[in-house]
Amino acid sequence: MPKQNGLFVGGVDGGGTTFKCCISTVEGEILRSERFVTERPKDTIDACADFFARCAKDGQPAEAIGIACFGPLDIDPQSANYGSILNTPKPGWSGFNVRNELAHGAGLPVVVDTDVNGALAAEMAWGAARGAKSAVYVTVGTGIGAGIFANGDFLGRPTHPEFGHIRVTRHRDDIYAGACSFHGDCLEGLASAPAVEARFGPPALMAADHPGWEIVACYLAQACISLTLTVRPEKIVLGGGLLLAPGLIDHIREQYAAMLNGYLDMPTDAVAQLIVLPGLGDNAGLLGGAQLALKRLAGE
Amino acid sequence: MPKQNGLFVGGVDGGGTTFKCCISTVEGEILRSERFVTERPKDTIDACADFFARCAKDGQPAEAIGIACFGPLDIDPQSANYGSILNTPKPGWSGFNVRNELAHGAGLPVVVDTDVNGALAAEMAWGAARGAKSAVYVTVGTGIGAGIFANGDFLGRPTHPEFGHIRVTRHRDDIYAGACSFHGDCLEGLASAPAVEARFGPPALMAADHPGWEIVACYLAQACISLTLTVRPEKIVLGGGLLLAPGLIDHIREQYAAMLNGYLDMPTDAVAQLIVLPGLGDNAGLLGGAQLALKRLAGE
C-alpha cells in the first residue's frame, strides 16, 4: 500500500535520451518512478503528465513538479519563454516549452531549471554536498556543464554558466585537436566523453591504468582549480558518465594538489573533502527535480 | 569652508606602497584626502587615525571607516583574526591587524575587505558597473586579482577568490616560462606587469602596436571568458596599471569575441558593454573603502 501521509512533490529528470519521473517525499525519498524514452516533445510530456495523474489517483498527488532539464534552456522566470528549449539539434524540441506543456497537462505548478542546477540542489539537500553553503556540480559526459551555488542562489541568473567551454592548459603529451565545434580544445573539447573516446576508444573499455586517464584528470583538475580560485566552493561534486571510471577521482585530486603547488595551503584530506563523487548516483536528476519543486513551494 | 551637512564616512585605500585616506559623502563625493607612504604598520595606521581625527575636528567626522586593503588578508568577520594581514614578505606586516589598530586609534567602527572587493563595491555604486546586479573587478598590475559580486554579496566568503592563478591556454607565439613562483605560467605568471616586463621591457614604454599586447590580450581575454562562463556577470571592469596601455581593452574585447567564436551569440556592442575600464580611476580604492563603510552602516 502506497505511502499516503504528508506532502509529495514531483520530480522530472529531463534528459536528451530518457525522461524520468518520480513522486518524492519532502525528505527526498522516491516513492515511485517511471522512465520514458525521449521522443517527440508533446508525446514525452504527455507521458509525464499521465504518470503524475496516475500517482494522484493512487493517493500520491504532487503539490508541484520540478524539471531538471537538458538544454539549452530558458530558465528565467521573468522571461516570456521561461521553460522553453532553445536552439537544439534534437528534432522538434527547439522552441518547445516543457514547463508550460507539463503545467497544462498535469494541472500543477511546474518549475524548470538546468539538469546540473537540479542535480546540485539535490546533492546539497540530500547528497554529497549536504550542509554546504556553496557548492558546484560538474557533469562530465557527452558534454561538460556545471551548476554553481553561492550566496544563496545559483550563479549565472537569469541564464546559467557555460563552464564546459573554459580554456585550459594543454597536457604536454596531448596533441588531440579537440572535439568542441566552437572552440576546439576548450575543457569540453578535451575532456568530454566523445573527446576521450576519439583518442583512447570507449571510456568504459579503458583500463584503470590507461595513460589516457592522467590526461583527462589533468583537464578536470584544472576545472576544479578554476572553480576554487573563482568561487571558493565548499564542495565540488563531479558527476556524469566519465566519473564512473574507477580511480579517476583520485587522479583528479592528485593533479589538483600538484598543480596548486601548495598555494592555498590545503592538506590532502581537505582536497578529498572538497572534490567528491555524487552521493545520489543515478537519482540526482530525479531528486533534483523534486528539490526544485520543494524550493518553489518554500517560496525560494 | 568645508561641507558640514549630512553623513560622512571614511575610506582607506591600503596599498603596499601608499595608504590613502578620505572623507566621503554618502554619494561618493570625496571632500578631503591625504596619502602616506606605507612604512612600519603602526606608524602607517597612526597617520590614518590622525587624519580622521583632524577631519572630525574640522566638522567632517566619519561615522565609520572602510579599508580596501592589500593582502593576503583575513576578511572573515567571524574570525578572531578579522582584519589581520596574513603571511606577507612586507617587513612587520605579517599578523598585523589593520582593522583593530585603526578602530582603536580612530575610536570608530572599521570594516575591512580586499582591495579588489572594495574597488568593485565603488564601481558598482558610483562607477562603470553602476546598476549591475553582478559584476567583477579585475586588477592587472604587480599581481592579478579579482573581486566578484553575485547574488547579493562577494564570492568566496569567508575568504576571497584567487583568480589570478587560473590556468590559461598559451598564445602560440609565447615561449616565456611564466613569472608565478607557485605555478609558472598561470594567468598572473603570463599577464601580470612583471611578466610583461620580463618579455617586452617596461609596459609604459611599449608602443601601442607592440606585438606583445596581442599576447597579453590573449590571456586577459581568456580571463574574461572564464568569468563569463562561470559567473555570467553583467560587467567585467578591468583595472590596474597595465590597463592604462592605450587600446589594450580593445584588443581584449576583440580576442574575447574571436575566442568565444559566436558561442554565446553576443554582438560586438554587447562585448564592449560587458568588458569595460574603471569609471573611478585612481579613486576606486578610496571610494571602495568609503563604500564598504556605507554598506556597514546600512547593515549589509
HADDOCK unambig.tbl for C-alpha pairs under 7 A between the chains (distance, minus, plus):
assign (segid A and resid 151 and name CA) (segid B and resid 151 and name CA) 5.59 0.50 0.50
assign (segid A and resid 151 and name CA) (segid B and resid 152 and name CA) 6.87 0.50 0.50
assign (segid A and resid 151 and name CA) (segid B and resid 153 and name CA) 6.41 0.50 0.50
assign (segid A and resid 152 and name CA) (segid B and resid 151 and name CA) 6.87 0.50 0.50
assign (segid A and resid 153 and name CA) (segid B and resid 151 and name CA) 6.41 0.50 0.50
assign (segid A and resid 155 and name CA) (segid B and resid 231 and name CA) 5.69 0.50 0.50
assign (segid A and resid 156 and name CA) (segid B and resid 231 and name CA) 5.13 0.50 0.50
assign (segid A and resid 156 and name CA) (segid B and resid 232 and name CA) 4.78 0.50 0.50
assign (segid A and resid 161 and name CA) (segid B and resid 229 and name CA) 5.07 0.50 0.50
assign (segid A and resid 161 and name CA) (segid B and resid 230 and name CA) 4.97 0.50 0.50
assign (segid A and resid 161 and name CA) (segid B and resid 231 and name CA) 6.22 0.50 0.50
assign (segid A and resid 161 and name CA) (segid B and resid 232 and name CA) 6.37 0.50 0.50
assign (segid A and resid 162 and name CA) (segid B and resid 229 and name CA) 4.65 0.50 0.50
assign (segid A and resid 162 and name CA) (segid B and resid 230 and name CA) 6.50 0.50 0.50
assign (segid A and resid 163 and name CA) (segid B and resid 229 and name CA) 4.94 0.50 0.50
assign (segid A and resid 163 and name CA) (segid B and resid 230 and name CA) 5.35 0.50 0.50
assign (segid A and resid 166 and name CA) (segid B and resid 225 and name CA) 6.82 0.50 0.50
assign (segid A and resid 166 and name CA) (segid B and resid 226 and name CA) 5.34 0.50 0.50
assign (segid A and resid 166 and name CA) (segid B and resid 229 and name CA) 6.71 0.50 0.50
assign (segid A and resid 167 and name CA) (segid B and resid 168 and name CA) 5.87 0.50 0.50
assign (segid A and resid 167 and name CA) (segid B and resid 169 and name CA) 5.91 0.50 0.50
assign (segid A and resid 167 and name CA) (segid B and resid 222 and name CA) 6.73 0.50 0.50
assign (segid A and resid 168 and name CA) (segid B and resid 167 and name CA) 5.87 0.50 0.50
assign (segid A and resid 168 and name CA) (segid B and resid 168 and name CA) 5.22 0.50 0.50
assign (segid A and resid 168 and name CA) (segid B and resid 169 and name CA) 5.37 0.50 0.50
assign (segid A and resid 169 and name CA) (segid B and resid 167 and name CA) 5.90 0.50 0.50
assign (segid A and resid 169 and name CA) (segid B and resid 168 and name CA) 5.35 0.50 0.50
assign (segid A and resid 169 and name CA) (segid B and resid 169 and name CA) 4.70 0.50 0.50
assign (segid A and resid 169 and name CA) (segid B and resid 170 and name CA) 6.99 0.50 0.50
assign (segid A and resid 170 and name CA) (segid B and resid 169 and name CA) 6.98 0.50 0.50
assign (segid A and resid 182 and name CA) (segid B and resid 261 and name CA) 6.12 0.50 0.50
assign (segid A and resid 182 and name CA) (segid B and resid 263 and name CA) 6.50 0.50 0.50
assign (segid A and resid 222 and name CA) (segid B and resid 167 and name CA) 6.75 0.50 0.50
assign (segid A and resid 225 and name CA) (segid B and resid 166 and name CA) 6.83 0.50 0.50
assign (segid A and resid 226 and name CA) (segid B and resid 166 and name CA) 5.34 0.50 0.50
assign (segid A and resid 229 and name CA) (segid B and resid 161 and name CA) 5.07 0.50 0.50
assign (segid A and resid 229 and name CA) (segid B and resid 162 and name CA) 4.64 0.50 0.50
assign (segid A and resid 229 and name CA) (segid B and resid 163 and name CA) 4.93 0.50 0.50
assign (segid A and resid 229 and name CA) (segid B and resid 166 and name CA) 6.72 0.50 0.50
assign (segid A and resid 230 and name CA) (segid B and resid 161 and name CA) 4.97 0.50 0.50
assign (segid A and resid 230 and name CA) (segid B and resid 162 and name CA) 6.51 0.50 0.50
assign (segid A and resid 230 and name CA) (segid B and resid 163 and name CA) 5.35 0.50 0.50
assign (segid A and resid 231 and name CA) (segid B and resid 155 and name CA) 5.69 0.50 0.50
assign (segid A and resid 231 and name CA) (segid B and resid 156 and name CA) 5.14 0.50 0.50
assign (segid A and resid 231 and name CA) (segid B and resid 161 and name CA) 6.22 0.50 0.50
assign (segid A and resid 232 and name CA) (segid B and resid 156 and name CA) 4.77 0.50 0.50
assign (segid A and resid 232 and name CA) (segid B and resid 161 and name CA) 6.35 0.50 0.50
assign (segid A and resid 261 and name CA) (segid B and resid 182 and name CA) 6.11 0.50 0.50
assign (segid A and resid 261 and name CA) (segid B and resid 183 and name CA) 6.99 0.50 0.50
assign (segid A and resid 263 and name CA) (segid B and resid 182 and name CA) 6.51 0.50 0.50
